[in-house]
C-alpha cells in the first residue's frame, strides 16, 4: 500500500478514499433466487406449462409435469402412488363441470366414485374458457396411494357420482412426483 501524500491544508489521513461501486441487490430472498433465474430462463420458451414458485427448493427428487395432448374428458397423471403439487384444469365447454381427482390406476367409469378432491369449473367457451389453477402447499402435497386420474364430470350436485363429459372439451395439467 502506498503511503498517503501530504497536501497543503489536509492531514494525510483525511484524504478522500477511492470507493468501489457495488451494484444494488434486488430485494429477493435467497431461496427464491434460483426460481427467478429458472423462470426467466424458461420465459416464453414453452418448456414448462407453468412455473412452480419455490416448490423445487422443497422437493427431493424430480417433479413430473403431465398434461393433456388434446382436449379430453379424463387424463391419467400418475400411474402409481405419489404426491401432487399443482393442478390446472381448463374448461372449453359451454356447460360447467366438476373436476374429480381419483386415487386409482384403473380407467374411471361412470357410476359411484370416491374422489380425494374435487373442483367446480364454470361454463366456458372456445374463445373464453374457465379454469382452476390450484397449488397444494409444498410441505403438504396431496398424497395418492395408487395413481391419479383427473376426470370432468357433468354431475354438479355431488362429487360421488361420475358421469363423464360427452364433449371432452377439457384440458388437464398437473405437477406431481411419483413415489
C-alpha positions as a Markdown table, in Angstrom:
| # | Residue | x | y | z |
|---|---|---|---|---|
| 1 | Unk | 0.0 | 0.0 | 0.0 |
| 2 | Unk | 1.3 | 3.4 | -0.9 |
| 3 | Unk | 1.7 | 6.0 | 1.8 |
| 4 | Unk | -0.6 | 9.0 | 1.6 |
| 5 | Unk | 0.9 | 12.2 | 0.2 |
| 6 | Unk | 0.6 | 15.3 | 2.3 |
| 7 | Unk | -1.5 | 18.0 | 0.6 |
| 8 | Unk | -1.3 | 21.6 | 1.8 |
| 9 | Unk | -4.1 | 22.2 | 4.3 |
| 10 | Unk | -5.0 | 18.5 | 4.7 |
| 11 | Unk | -3.9 | 15.8 | 7.1 |
| 12 | Unk | -2.7 | 12.6 | 5.3 |
| 13 | Unk | -5.4 | 10.5 | 6.9 |
| 14 | Unk | -8.3 | 12.7 | 5.7 |
| 15 | Unk | -7.5 | 12.2 | 2.0 |
| 16 | Unk | -10.6 | 11.1 | 0.0 |
| 17 | Unk | -10.8 | 7.4 | -0.4 |
| 18 | Unk | -11.5 | 5.6 | -3.6 |
| 19 | Unk | -14.9 | 3.9 | -3.4 |
| 20 | Unk | -15.7 | 0.7 | -5.2 |
| 21 | Unk | -19.1 | 0.7 | -6.9 |
| 22 | Unk | -21.3 | -2.2 | -5.7 |
| 23 | Unk | -24.5 | -2.6 | -7.7 |
| 24 | Unk | -27.6 | -2.6 | -5.6 |
| 25 | Unk | -29.0 | -6.1 | -4.8 |
| 26 | Unk | -32.6 | -6.9 | -5.7 |
| 27 | Unk | -34.8 | -7.4 | -2.6 |
| 28 | Unk | -35.0 | -11.2 | -3.3 |
| 29 | Unk | -34.9 | -13.9 | -0.6 |
| 30 | Unk | -32.0 | -16.4 | -1.3 |
| 31 | Unk | -34.4 | -19.4 | -1.7 |
| 32 | Unk | -36.3 | -17.5 | -4.5 |
| 33 | Unk | -33.2 | -16.5 | -6.5 |
| 34 | Unk | -33.0 | -19.9 | -8.2 |
| 35 | Unk | -36.7 | -19.9 | -9.0 |
| 36 | Unk | -36.4 | -16.4 | -10.5 |
| 37 | Unk | -33.4 | -17.5 | -12.6 |
| 38 | Unk | -35.3 | -20.6 | -13.9 |
| 39 | Unk | -38.5 | -18.6 | -14.6 |
| 40 | Unk | -36.5 | -16.0 | -16.6 |
| 41 | Unk | -34.5 | -18.7 | -18.5 |
| 42 | Unk | -37.8 | -20.5 | -19.4 |
| 43 | Unk | -39.7 | -17.4 | -20.2 |
| 44 | Unk | -41.7 | -17.8 | -23.4 |
| 45 | Unk | -39.8 | -20.9 | -24.4 |
| 46 | Unk | -42.7 | -23.3 | -23.9 |
| 47 | Unk | -40.6 | -25.7 | -22.0 |
| 48 | Unk | -42.9 | -25.7 | -19.0 |
| 49 | Unk | -46.7 | -25.5 | -18.8 |
| 50 | Unk | -46.3 | -23.4 | -15.7 |
| 51 | Unk | -43.7 | -22.4 | -13.1 |
| 52 | Unk | -43.8 | -23.5 | -9.5 |
| 53 | Unk | -42.7 | -20.8 | -7.2 |
| 54 | Unk | -40.4 | -22.3 | -4.5 |
| 55 | Unk | -41.6 | -25.9 | -4.8 |
| 56 | Unk | -38.4 | -27.2 | -6.4 |
| 57 | Unk | -36.5 | -25.9 | -3.4 |
| 58 | Unk | -38.6 | -28.1 | -1.0 |
| 59 | Unk | -39.0 | -31.3 | -3.0 |
| 60 | Unk | -36.4 | -34.1 | -3.1 |
| 61 | Unk | -36.2 | -35.8 | -6.5 |
| 62 | Unk | -37.7 | -35.0 | -9.8 |
| 63 | Unk | -41.1 | -33.4 | -10.5 |
| 64 | Unk | -43.2 | -34.8 | -13.3 |
| 65 | Unk | -45.2 | -32.4 | -15.4 |
| 66 | Unk | -48.1 | -34.2 | -17.1 |
| 67 | Unk | -50.7 | -32.5 | -19.5 |
| 68 | Unk | -53.3 | -33.4 | -22.0 |
| 69 | Unk | -52.2 | -33.8 | -25.5 |
| 70 | Unk | -55.6 | -32.7 | -26.8 |
| 71 | Unk | -58.9 | -31.7 | -25.3 |
| 72 | Unk | -60.5 | -34.7 | -23.5 |
| 73 | Unk | -62.8 | -35.7 | -20.6 |
| 74 | Unk | -60.2 | -37.5 | -18.4 |
| 75 | Unk | -56.5 | -37.8 | -18.1 |
| 76 | Unk | -54.1 | -40.0 | -16.1 |
| 77 | Unk | -51.5 | -38.1 | -14.3 |
| 78 | Unk | -49.8 | -40.8 | -12.1 |
| 79 | Unk | -49.7 | -44.5 | -12.9 |
| 80 | Unk | -48.7 | -45.3 | -9.4 |
| 81 | Unk | -48.7 | -43.6 | -6.0 |
| 82 | Unk | -47.1 | -40.2 | -5.5 |
| 83 | Unk | -47.6 | -36.6 | -4.5 |
| 84 | Unk | -49.5 | -33.9 | -6.4 |
| 85 | Unk | -48.2 | -30.3 | -6.0 |
| 86 | Unk | -50.3 | -28.4 | -8.5 |
| 87 | Unk | -53.2 | -29.0 | -10.9 |
| 88 | Unk | -54.6 | -26.9 | -13.7 |
| 89 | Unk | -57.9 | -27.6 | -15.4 |
| 90 | Unk | -59.3 | -25.5 | -18.3 |
| 91 | Unk | -62.9 | -26.0 | -19.4 |
| 92 | Unk | -63.7 | -25.1 | -23.1 |
| 93 | Unk | -67.3 | -26.5 | -22.8 |
| 94 | Unk | -70.4 | -24.4 | -22.6 |
| 95 | Unk | -71.6 | -26.3 | -19.6 |
| 96 | Unk | -70.0 | -26.3 | -16.1 |
| 97 | Unk | -68.1 | -29.4 | -14.9 |
| 98 | Unk | -66.9 | -30.9 | -11.7 |
| 99 | Unk | -63.3 | -32.0 | -11.9 |
| 100 | Unk | -62.8 | -35.1 | -9.8 |
| 101 | Unk | -59.4 | -36.3 | -8.6 |
| 102 | Unk | -59.5 | -40.1 | -8.3 |
| 103 | Unk | -56.9 | -42.2 | -6.5 |
| 104 | Unk | -56.9 | -45.2 | -8.7 |
| 105 | Unk | -54.9 | -46.9 | -11.5 |
| 106 | Unk | -57.9 | -48.3 | -13.5 |
| 107 | Unk | -59.6 | -46.1 | -16.1 |
| 108 | Unk | -62.6 | -44.5 | -14.4 |
| 109 | Unk | -66.1 | -45.4 | -15.5 |
| 110 | Unk | -69.5 | -43.8 | -14.9 |
| 111 | Unk | -71.2 | -44.5 | -11.6 |
| 112 | Unk | -70.3 | -44.3 | -8.0 |
| 113 | Unk | -66.8 | -43.0 | -7.2 |
| 114 | Unk | -64.9 | -41.7 | -4.1 |
| 115 | Unk | -62.8 | -38.7 | -5.1 |
| 116 | Unk | -59.9 | -37.4 | -2.9 |
| 117 | Unk | -60.6 | -33.9 | -4.1 |
| 118 | Unk | -62.9 | -32.0 | -6.5 |
| 119 | Unk | -63.2 | -28.6 | -8.1 |
| 120 | Unk | -66.1 | -26.9 | -9.8 |
| 121 | Unk | -65.3 | -25.1 | -13.0 |
| 122 | Unk | -68.0 | -22.9 | -14.5 |
| 123 | Unk | -69.2 | -22.8 | -18.1 |
| 124 | Unk | -66.7 | -21.6 | -20.7 |
| 125 | Unk | -66.5 | -21.3 | -24.4 |
| 126 | Unk | -64.0 | -21.9 | -27.2 |
| 127 | Unk | -62.8 | -18.3 | -27.0 |
| 128 | Unk | -63.2 | -17.6 | -23.3 |
| 129 | Unk | -62.6 | -20.7 | -21.3 |
| 130 | Unk | -62.9 | -21.0 | -17.5 |
| 131 | Unk | -60.2 | -22.7 | -15.4 |
| 132 | Unk | -58.9 | -23.7 | -12.0 |
| 133 | Unk | -55.2 | -23.5 | -11.2 |
| 134 | Unk | -54.6 | -24.8 | -7.7 |
| 135 | Unk | -51.4 | -25.3 | -5.8 |
| 136 | Unk | -51.2 | -27.6 | -2.8 |
| 137 | Unk | -48.7 | -26.5 | -0.1 |
| 138 | Unk | -45.2 | -27.8 | -0.9 |
| 139 | Unk | -44.8 | -29.0 | 2.7 |
| 140 | Unk | -48.1 | -31.0 | 2.5 |
| 141 | Unk | -48.9 | -32.1 | -1.1 |
| 142 | Unk | -52.0 | -34.2 | -2.0 |
| 143 | Unk | -50.8 | -37.8 | -1.4 |
| 144 | Unk | -52.0 | -40.6 | -3.8 |
| 145 | Unk | -51.6 | -44.2 | -2.9 |
| 146 | Unk | -52.4 | -45.8 | -6.2 |
| 147 | Unk | -52.3 | -43.2 | -9.0 |
| 148 | Unk | -54.2 | -40.1 | -10.2 |
| 149 | Unk | -56.9 | -39.7 | -12.7 |
| 150 | Unk | -58.5 | -36.3 | -13.3 |
| 151 | Unk | -62.0 | -36.6 | -14.7 |
| 152 | Unk | -64.5 | -34.0 | -15.9 |
| 153 | Unk | -68.0 | -34.9 | -14.6 |
| 154 | Unk | -71.2 | -33.3 | -15.7 |
| 155 | Unk | -73.0 | -34.2 | -12.4 |
| 156 | Unk | -72.8 | -31.0 | -10.5 |
| 157 | Unk | -74.9 | -32.0 | -7.5 |
| 158 | Unk | -72.5 | -34.5 | -5.9 |
| 159 | Unk | -68.8 | -35.5 | -6.3 |
| 160 | Unk | -69.7 | -39.1 | -5.5 |
| 161 | Unk | -71.5 | -39.8 | -8.8 |
| 162 | Unk | -69.5 | -39.7 | -12.0 |
| 163 | Unk | -70.9 | -39.0 | -15.5 |
| 164 | Unk | -68.1 | -38.2 | -17.8 |
| 165 | Unk | -68.4 | -35.2 | -20.1 |
| 166 | Unk | -69.5 | -36.5 | -23.5 |
| 167 | Unk | -68.0 | -33.5 | -25.4 |
| 168 | Unk | -64.4 | -33.9 | -24.0 |
| 169 | Unk | -63.6 | -30.2 | -24.1 |
| 170 | Unk | -61.3 | -30.1 | -21.1 |
| 171 | Unk | -57.5 | -29.6 | -20.7 |
| 172 | Unk | -55.8 | -31.2 | -17.7 |
| 173 | Unk | -52.3 | -30.5 | -16.4 |
| 174 | Unk | -50.5 | -31.3 | -13.1 |
| 175 | Unk | -47.2 | -31.2 | -11.4 |
| 176 | Unk | -46.6 | -34.4 | -9.4 |
| 177 | Unk | -43.9 | -36.7 | -8.1 |
| 178 | Unk | -44.1 | -40.5 | -8.3 |
| 179 | Unk | -43.4 | -42.5 | -5.2 |
